């Protein structure tokens, strides 16, 4: 199932959504360049969300008043945002940006440019915090815009529960255009991530996103998006 557009008319141009898509693509191209130079592993492990490093730095900072640990905490706090723009495979970035393209523009139209950007960044960061709390000893980097886009999907479904999504159904060599209810894509969002290992980049030493807490963070983000749009003023 490939979503391509919705039936909700947007009155304003989704400038922030375009920029987010462009930045994600630019950073992924940068990752490809780093992979060719064999420095991608170091880069992702430096800027991805690694729960064990963050929780360890916070413990040292608070319990032992370690000034060096505070620097690590601040540095790693940036990874909650910057890590959202890193992706570990072609399938992950294509899936994320496709959902961002279809659902993000409508949510931006509702919230406005500034609030939409704040919503996107905050939702992704909160998903990262949930992942850290759920598995603080995890040493594998967690990267991708999955949490932010899950929040966008939650906001969209809450605001437009009866929306129809123009969809392409690929059948080997045939592509059949159909319409699917927006609610279907809550289910499909999580299913498609089972295939995010396709086209994986070489990120030594242990890869990325190898934990079930990734899904937990996205489930929380989905509800955050739904609650935010429901109670926004």
C-alpha positions in Angstrom: 0.0 0.0 0.0 1.5 3.3 -1.1 -0.4 6.5 0.0 0.0 9.4 -2.4 -2.5 12.0 -1.3 -5.6 12.8 0.7 -9.0 14.4 0.0 -8.5 17.3 2.5 -8.0 20.6 0.8 -5.1 22.7 2.1 -5.3 26.5 1.8 -1.8 27.3 2.7 1.4 26.1 1.2 3.1 23.6 3.6 6.5 25.3 3.6 7.8 23.7 6.8 6.8 20.2 5.5 8.8 20.9 2.3 11.8 22.0 4.3 11.6 18.9 6.6 11.5 16.6 3.6 14.4 18.4 2.0 16.5 18.4 5.1 15.9 14.6 5.6 16.9 13.9 2.0 20.0 16.1 2.3 21.1 14.4 5.5 20.6 11.0 4.0 22.7 11.9 1.0 25.4 13.0 3.5 25.1 9.6 5.2 25.7 7.9 1.9 28.8 9.9 1.4 30.0 9.0 4.9 29.3 5.3 4.2 31.5 5.5 1.1 34.3 6.9 3.3 33.8 4.4 6.1 33.0 7.0 8.6 29.2 6.6 8.9 29.4 4.3 11.9 31.3 6.9 13.9 28.9 9.7 12.9 25.7 7.8 13.7 27.1 6.5 17.0 28.0 10.1 17.9 24.7 11.7 16.9 22.1 9.0 17.2 20.1 8.4 20.4 22.0 5.9 22.5 20.0 5.3 25.7 22.9 3.8 27.7 25.2 6.8 27.1 22.4 9.3 27.9 21.2 7.6 31.1 24.8 7.0 32.2 25.7 10.6 31.7 22.6 11.8 33.6 23.4 9.5 36.5 27.0 10.8 36.7 25.9 14.4 36.4 23.3 14.2 39.2 24.8 11.7 41.6 28.5 12.7 41.4 28.1 16.3 40.2 30.5 15.5 37.4 31.0 18.6 35.1 32.2 16.5 32.2 29.1 14.4 32.5 27.0 17.6 32.2 28.7 18.3 28.9 27.8 14.9 27.7 24.2 15.3 28.8 23.9 18.6 26.8 25.6 17.1 23.8 23.4 14.0 23.9 20.3 16.1 24.3 20.9 17.5 20.9 20.8 13.9 19.5 17.1 13.7 20.5 16.5 16.2 17.7 19.4 15.6 15.3 18.9 11.9 15.4 15.4 12.4 13.9 17.0 13.5 10.7 19.2 10.3 10.4 18.0 7.2 8.8 19.4 3.7 8.7 18.1 2.4 5.3 16.5 3.4 2.0 13.2 1.8 3.0 13.1 3.7 6.3 13.6 7.1 4.8 11.3 6.4 1.8 8.5 5.2 4.1 8.9 8.1 6.6 9.0 10.8 3.9 6.0 9.3 2.1 3.9 9.5 5.2 5.3 13.0 5.9 4.3 14.1 2.4 0.8 12.8 2.6 -0.2 13.6 6.2 2.2 16.3 7.3 1.0 19.0 4.9 -2.6 18.8 6.2 -1.5 18.9 9.9 0.7 21.9 9.1 -2.3 23.6 7.5 -4.2 23.1 10.8 -1.4 24.2 13.1 0.3 26.9 11.1 4.0 26.9 10.2 5.6 27.6 13.6 3.5 25.4 15.7 3.8 22.6 13.2 7.6 22.7 13.4 7.5 22.8 17.2 5.0 19.9 17.2 7.2 17.9 14.9 10.5 18.4 16.8 8.9 18.0 20.3 7.0 14.8 19.3 10.2 13.2 17.9 12.2 14.2 21.0 9.5 12.9 23.4 9.5 9.6 21.5 13.3 9.4 22.1 12.9 10.1 25.8 10.3 7.3 26.1 12.8 5.0 24.4 15.5 5.9 26.8 13.2 5.4 29.9 12.0 2.1 28.5 15.5 0.6 27.9 18.2 2.8 29.6 20.9 0.2 29.1 20.5 -0.1 25.3 23.8 0.6 23.5 22.4 0.6 19.9 21.7 4.0 18.3 18.1 4.8 17.7 17.6 7.1 14.7 14.8 8.2 12.3 11.8 10.5 12.1 9.5 7.7 13.1 8.3 9.2 16.3 7.5 12.6 14.8 5.6 11.1 11.9 3.7 8.8 14.3 2.5 11.9 16.1 1.5 13.6 12.8 -0.5 10.5 11.9 -2.2 10.5 15.3 -3.1 14.2 14.9 -4.4 13.7 11.4 -6.6 10.7 12.2 -8.0 12.5 15.2 -8.9 15.6 13.2 -10.0 13.8 10.1 -11.3 10.3 11.1 -13.4 10.0 7.9 -10.7 11.2 5.4 -9.9 9.1 2.4 -6.4 8.4 1.3 -5.6 8.0 -2.4 -3.5 4.8 -2.5 -1.6 2.7 -5.1 -1.8 -1.0 -4.6 1.2 -2.6 -6.3 0.5 -6.1 -7.7 3.8 -7.3 -9.2 3.7 -5.4 -12.6 0.3 -3.7 -12.0 -0.5 -0.7 -9.9 -4.1 -0.3 -9.0 -5.4 3.1 -7.7 -7.8 2.8 -4.8 -9.0 4.8 -1.8 -8.4 3.7 1.7 -9.8 5.1 5.0 -7.3 7.1 7.0 -7.7 4.8 10.0 -6.1 2.0 8.0 -2.8 3.8 8.0 -2.4 3.6 11.7 -2.1 -0.2 11.2 -0.1 0.1 8.0 2.4 2.5 9.6 3.6 -0.1 12.0 3.4 -3.0 9.6 5.6 -1.3 7.0 8.4 -0.8 9.6 8.9 -4.6 9.6 10.5 -4.0 6.2 12.8 -1.1 7.2 15.8 -3.4 7.0 15.6 -3.4 3.2 18.4 -1.3 1.8 20.2 -0.9 5.1 23.3 1.2 5.3 26.5 -0.2 6.7 26.6 1.3 10.2 29.1 -0.5 12.4 29.6 -1.9 14.9 26.0 -3.2 15.6 23.7 -1.3 13.3 20.7 0.8 14.5 17.2 0.6 15.8 17.5 -3.0 17.0 15.0 -2.9 19.8 11.3 -3.1 20.5 11.3 0.2 22.4 11.3 1.9 19.0 7.7 0.8 18.6 6.8 1.8 22.1 8.1 5.4 21.5 6.0 5.6 18.4 2.9 4.4 20.1 3.3 7.1 22.7 3.9 9.7 20.0 0.8 8.6 18.2 -1.3 9.3 21.3 0.6 12.5 22.0 -0.3 13.7 18.5 -3.9 12.8 18.9 -4.2 14.5 22.3 -2.4 17.6 21.1 -4.7 18.2 18.2 -7.8 17.4 20.2 -7.1 19.9 22.9 -5.3 22.6 21.0 -6.6 26.1 21.3 
